[in-house]
């Protein structure tokens, strides 16, 4: 599945995107505390390695996600709820150069994480659709993939609603994983 990714625009930071209920914006240092709190919740991390991460690891993730933009021209957005102004998650694209079969190198991989307090409100689908529209306008070709834990029913529903279909069942870091493509 190796592909050469061509961007139609280059960005050094995440552009601001808005939906009806969300603001998708670049990460900020003030996102660290709610990001750490999100990772501390068992309902959050059970499909993401099964354990919380430290503040140091959370900070490294925030920096990595912000660093995707100047290197790749795409990356992750912080997800902010318009009505409250609070950080509620992240959504975006990456090329993590994963050691996985099938290879995903060169193919934008979409991902999303949401604080459990806002699960079930349709925010993930709303955010994913917004970044897919951005990706469709900026990637050539527009094919994207996502990796989802087979037990993560909620994320599988979001992926299906957004046009993703099963490409492969495989393992990643000794855990079963589904690779979906759009």
C-alpha positions, 0 to 999 in steps of 0.5 A, a space after each residue: 500500500 506504499 504511496 507517494 503523498 503529494 500536497 497541494 499546500 504546505 502549512 507550518 501549523 494547523 489551520 483553524 477549522 470550524 464546524 457547527 459545534 467545534 473549533 479545530 485549532 493548533 495545540 497549545 500549552 494549556 491543552 496539557 492538563 486536560 490531555 493528561 486528565 483524558 489519558 487518565 480515564 480508563 474509558 479513554 485508554 482501554 483501546 489505546 494501549 490499555 494504560 494511562 500515560 504520564 504528563 511527560 508522555 502526554 507532553 511529548 505527544 502534544 509536541 509530536 502532533 504539533 511537529 507533524 505540520 512543518 515536517 509533513 504539511 499536515 497533522 493533528 488539531 486540538 478539538 475544542 467545544 464551542 459552547 464551553 471553550 474546553 479542550 475535548 480531544 484531538 483529530 488529524 492525520 499523520 504518517 507515523 512510519 509504523 512497522 505494520 503489514 500492510 505498510 501504511 508509509 506515505 498514506 495519511 493515517 487519520 486518528 481521533 481521540 475524545 474525552 469520555 465526558 463528551 462521548 455519544 454526542 456525535 463530536 467525533 463524526 463531526 470532527 472527522 468529517 471536517 478534517 476529511 474535507 480538509 484532506 480531500 482538498 489538500 491531498 493528492 491522492 486523497 486515499 487515507 487509512 485508519 487503525 482501530 482496535 477491533 473492540 472499539 465499536 464507537 470508533 468503528 461506527 465513526 469510521 464507517 459513517 465517514 466512508 472507511 471500509 476494512 482493508 486488513 486485519 493485522 497486528 500492531 505492537 502484538 495487539 490485533 488491529 483493523 486497518 480501514 481505508 477510504 
